[in-house]
Amino acid sequence: MDAMTLRVLRLRDGARLPIRSTPEATGFDVHACLDAPLRLGPAPQLVPTGIAIEFTPGYDVQVRPRSGLSAKGVGVAFGTIDADYRGEVLVTMWTFGELASYELQPGDRIAQLVVARLAPVEVVEALELSRTPRGDGGHGSTGR
């Protein structure tokens, strides 16, 4: 399989390239690019990474949480970066649960970028859908 190239532009001093923490890691860690510490609270905040990326159409780059921060009560919103976006990668972060606030330091690892190949998909309007045992059962309809 041919490797896809993720081109990264550093937008300002202090920006760090995404990096896999281990050779088998799925995600590339991205870092906060801050001039000073930033205090997070329960209201969502956009945290700059100081980088912009470019990649081949036909791929999907997702922003995902880091499990270590989630375990502490720091949330990261899932996000999708489209192949034609050239702006700064920003990460939406907040605190949850018992954690009232959390202080991010410049250079802290804050999220992961996960790259996947898109499946070719054709959208076709249907007049009806096939029946299944679950049917239109909603969230939680398959039990616990």
N, C-alpha and C positions, 0 to 999 in steps of 0.2 A: 504494500500500500504506500502510495506517495505521501510524504509528509506535507502538511499545510504549513505555510509560513505565517506567523503572527508578527507583523511589523509594529514596533512600539516607538512612539515619539515622546521623548521627555519634554514636557511643556515648561518646566521650571526647575531651578536648583532644588535638590533634595528628593526629586522623583526617583523611584527605584523601578527597575524592570521586574515584571512578574517572574516568579521562579517556583519550580517544583521543590518542595521541601525534602522529598525522597525520590529516588528514581522511579518508583512505582506509583507515585501520587497521581491522582486523576486531575486535580486542580492545580492551577498556578496561583500562588499567594500574591495578593496585591497589598500595597502598603499605604497608610495614611501619609499624605504629603501636606504637612502642616508647618506653619511658622512658629506655633506655640501649642501647648497642650489644649485639647478641646474637651469640654465636659459634656457628655451625653446625658440626656434625661429621657422621660417617656415620650416626648414629642419627637417625631422623626426629623432627622437632620441629614443633609447631603454632605458627605465627607469626601473631599477631593483626594485623588490618587496622584495627580500631577502627570498623568499619561493619557495619550490618545492612542488608539490602535487601528490597524488596517488588516483585513484578512480576506481571503478568497470568497466570493459569493458561492453559495451552496453549503456553507458552514454556519453554525450557530455558536455564538459565544455567550455563555450565561454567567451572571454574577450570582454567586451562592454564598451562604453563611459558612463560617468556620465553626466547627463543632466545639472547639475550646471556648470561644466567646459565647456561644449559645448556652453552654453549661454554666456560665457565670451570670446569665441574664441579660446578655447584650444581643439584640436582634439585628439582623441584616435582611433587607427585602430582596427576594429573588428578582432578577432583572435579565432582560435580553438585550444584547448589543447587536444591532443590525449591521450587515456588511457595508452599508453606505453611510454609516455614522462616523464622523471624524472628530467629534468633540471630546472633551475630557471625560474619562471614566469616573463617574461619581457613584458613591455607595450610600444608600439610604440606611441609616442606623438609628437605634433607640434602645432604651433599657426596658425591661419587663419584669414582672413578678415582684419579688422583694427588693430588687436592686433599684434604688432611687436615682442613682447617677453612677457614671463610670467615666474615668478620665483617660482619653486617648492621647498617646504621646506621638510626636513626629516619628515616622518610620514604623509604627506598629503594624503588624499584619492584621488586616481588617476583613478580608473576604477572599474568595477564590474565583478565578475565571476557569470555567470548564468549557472545552471546545468539543463540538460534535458535528458530524456530517449530517446534513439535512436529507431526509428521504424525499424522493420525487413524489409529489402528491398532487392529484387532480381533484378539485372540488366539483361535485355534481349535485344539482338539486334533485331531491327524491320526492315522490308523491306519498310514499310510505316506507317504513323500515321493517326489516324482518323481526319476527317475534323471538324473544328469549325468555327463559324462566324468570329472570330478574325483571324484565320489562322496564318500566319507567320508575322503578323504585329508586328513591333518592339517596342522599348521604346516609350511610349506616344501614342500608337495606340488606347487606349481606351478612349482618351479625357482627359479633365481636371476635 
